[in-house]
């Protein structure tokens, strides 16, 4: 009899717990939502977050407040998100750097990209771009490679931090072309971009949205893009695939994630609101102007996308012997 009573009590407690979670999800959100951007302001991650956050807040009925937590190639902000309370009030922007290249190159990465997050949706896909300061005496990718081979170690490239996608792409580029450049890591692509514009660093591997205005203004020279085809706004700039560097021709993505164990109903609520936000004409126009392509896939599709990217970056890191150890 005692066993039956205990089982019944346990069932009641479980039911009450489920009722509480369900009620919480139905009323969510009742206060502002924090959106962690794991890079400094001014970079593509920040641009995407701010392009979407206002519309997302309107769909949710509460403000979505962007919080920049840069450092460690995105690892500091991603770790802060992973350790946040899984109640839907702390979300984050996930990138190839935080979910793939950092874990692939750093055995001491503080979070697990698969176990510690609840994928919500991929917001956008963006081309990557190789740019140089106009003072670099190379007008084409072929001329640039020849320049590097003629002056090993003379030129430097900026990245968003050790373990970031721009770091991994820079090292992969060096391996493919058999050239040598000095790696200068920053706390995000924004600060890296500023120093490339100023000529303190010669080269940058960046995401197109943050570099596009400066390319169009002639303050940076684009030599190649990572995209399925040439970018509409840069018709004279070849893709890496056209240049025979197919392993460099992968677009970056920026998605929305929550801490693991966030209630499924809240994940669904945020997913649906994000998809609607991406359909907002102002958001679509702002993203298009930056060279970004809206996505809005399902949570399951995004989880699979993260896993594929992680496996790809692990292979590149292994094949090229790239490690932060």
N, C-alpha and C positions, 0 to 999 in steps of 0.2 A: 504493500500500500504506500509506504514511504517513497519507494522508487517511483511509483506512478505519480505521486504528488510532486516529487522533484522534477520529473519529466514535464509534468504539466506547467509547473512554475517556470521552467526553462523556456518552454514554448511561448508562454505569455510574455516573458522578458524579451525574447527574440522578436515577437510580433510587435511589441511596443517600440523596440528599436527600429524596426522597419517602418513603422508608422511615423516615428519621429523623423527619420531620413526622408520619407516621402513628403511629409508636411514641410520640412525644411526646403526641399527641392521645389515644391509648388510655390512657396513664397519668395524664393530666391529671384533676384537679390534685393535686400532691404537696406543696403548701404553701398557706398562706392566700392568699386572693384579695382584692385591694384594690378597693373600690368608691368612685370619686370622685363626690361630690355637689357640683355647681358652685355651690352657694349655702350661706349660713350655716345653722347649726342652728336648728330651730324653724319653718321654713317648710314648705310642702307637699312640696317636693322631698325634703327631709330626712325628713319623715314617711313618705313612700312608700318611700324607701330602707330605713329602719329597720323598716318593717312587713314587708318582703320579705326582707331580708338574712339573718336567722336561718334561715328556712325554706329559702332558696336554699343556704345553707351546708350544711344537713343533707342536701340532695339531692346536692350536689357532694362531700360527704365532707370538706370543709375549711372553716374559718371564712371568712366574707365580712366584711371589716373596712371600715366606713364611714369615709371621710375627707372632711371638708368643706373645699372650696377655693373660697370665695366671692370675689366681686368682678367688676366689669365686666359686670354683668347676666348672669353665668354664663360669660362668655368666658374668664376665667382658668382655671377648672377644666376647661372643654371643651378648651382649648388644651393643658393639661397631659396630658389623656387622649390627644389626637391625637398627641402627641409621645412617648407611652409605648411600651415594647417590645411588639410585637404577639404576645404569647405566652399570652394568656388570664389573666394574673395581675394585670392592671389593666383593670377595666371601669369604666363610668360611667353615670350617669343622664342621659339626654338629655331636653330639654324644648322646648317651643315657643320659648322665649327663646333657647336655645343653638343650635337647629337652624334657626330661621326668622327671628325678629325681629331678633336681633343681626346675622346676615349680611345681612338685608334693609335695615338702616338704617346699617350701618357699612362703608364701602368698605375700611377698613383692618382689618377683622376678621381675626385671625391664623390662622384655619383655614377649610377648605372643608367645609361640612356634608355634602356629598355624597361627596367624594373621600377625606376623611380619617378616615372611620369605617366600621365594619362593623356595620350594624343587626342586632340580635338579636331583640328582640320589644318591642312596646308593652306595658308592664305594666298601666297603668290610664288611664282617662279621667276627668277631674274637671270639674265645673262651675266657672265663674268667678263671682265675686260682687262687687258694688259695696256697700261698707259706709261708714257714717259714724260718727264718735264721737257718742254720745247727746246731747252738748251742742249739736250742730248742730240748729238749729230747723227741721227738715224731717222729716216722718213718712213721706212717699211720694216716689217718683221724680219725680212731677210737681211736688211742692212744692220738691224739691231743685233742679230745673232753674230754677224761678222764682226761687229764692233766689240762685243763681249769676248769673242775668241781672240781678238787682237790685243785686248787689255784685261787679262784675267784678274779678278778681284778689285778692279778700279771702280766699278759701279756698285751701287747699293739699291736694294729694294725694300720697300716698307710693307709691313703686314699688320693685321689687326691684333696680333699677339702670337706668342708661341702656341702651336697646336691649332691655330685658326685655319680656315680654308685657304686664305691668302698665303699663309706660311707654307702649307702643304703644296699648294699650286706653284709657289715660287721654287721650292726644292725639286718638284717634279719637272718644271721647265728647265732647270739647270741640268738635271739628269738627261732629259730627252735631247737637249741641244749640246750637251757636253761643254757647258760654259760655267763660269764662276762669278757669282755676285755675293756681296755681303748682306746678310739678313739683318734688318733693323725692326724689331718688334715694338708695337705701340699698344695702348690700352683701347683699341677699337680702330675701325677704319677712318673715322672722322679725324682724329689727330694725325694718323698716317697720311691722310689726304692733304691736310694742311701743310705738312712738311714737304710733301712731294710738289705741291703747288709752289712753295717757297724755294724749291731747288735744293733743300738740305738733304733730300734723298732723291735719287734719280728716277726710280721706277716704282710702280705699284701694281699689284694684282688686286683688283677691287671688284665689287659688284657694280653693275652699270648705273643704277639709279643715283648713287652718291657722286659718281664721276661725270655723268652725262652733261650737266650744265657747264662744267669746266672744259669738257671736250668741245662742246658747241661754241664756247666763247674763245677757243684757241689757247686756253691756259694749260691744257694737257693734250698730248698727241696719242690717240688710240692706235695701236698696232694690230690687235687681234681681239675677237670676242669669242666667248664660249656660248654657243647657241645653235639650235638646229639649222638656222639659216641666217643670212646677214640681217642685221638689225635695221629696221625701217629708217631710223634717224641717222644711221651711219652706213650708207650704201657702199662706200668705198673701203670699208674696213672688213677684211676677210675673217671668216671663222677659223678657229684653230684646226678644225677638220680639213678645211681647204688647204691649210698650210702643212698638212701631213702630220698634225699632232692630235690625233683623235682622242688620246687619253686626257688631253687638257680640255676637251670640248663638253664639259658637264655644266649645266646651269645650276645656280644656287637656288635654295628655297627658304621660305620664312613661314613658319607655322605657329599655331597656337596650341599650348599644352597646359596642363594643370598638374599639381602634385599627384602621385599615385594614390589610389584609394579615394579620390574625389567621387562622390555619388554619381552613378551613371546618369541619373535624371538631370543633374546639374550639367554634366558634360554635354548631354543632348541639348539642353537649353542654350548653352553658350555656342554650341556648334550651329544651331539653327539661326541664332542671332548673328553670328559671324558671316554665314552664307548670305543672309539678307543685307548685311553691311557691305559686302563685296559687290552687291548689285546696285548700290547707291550711285547715281550718275556722277556725283562729285568725287566719290572715292575712285570709281573707274577711270575718270579723267585724270585724277592726280597720279594714279599708278601708271597709267598709259604714258603720261608725260615723262615719267621717270624710267620708262623702259621695262616696267614690271608687268607680268601676265597674271591676272587673278586666277585662283584655283577654286578652293572650296570643296575639296573631296570629303569623303566620309571619314569618320574616326578610324575605322578598320583599314581603309585604304591608306590613310596617313601613317598608321602604325607600320604597315608593310613598307611604305616608302622610307621611313626612318631605318628600318632593318636593312633594306637594300643598300642604302647609302653607307651605313656603318660597315657592312660587309665589303663594299667597294673600297672605302678608305682604309680599312684594315689591310686589304690586299696591296694597295699602293704603298702604305707605310712599310709593310713587310718586304715588298719587292725592291723598294728604294732605300731600305734600311733607315727610315726616318723615325727617330724616337726623341722624346724629351728627357730621357734618363741621363 
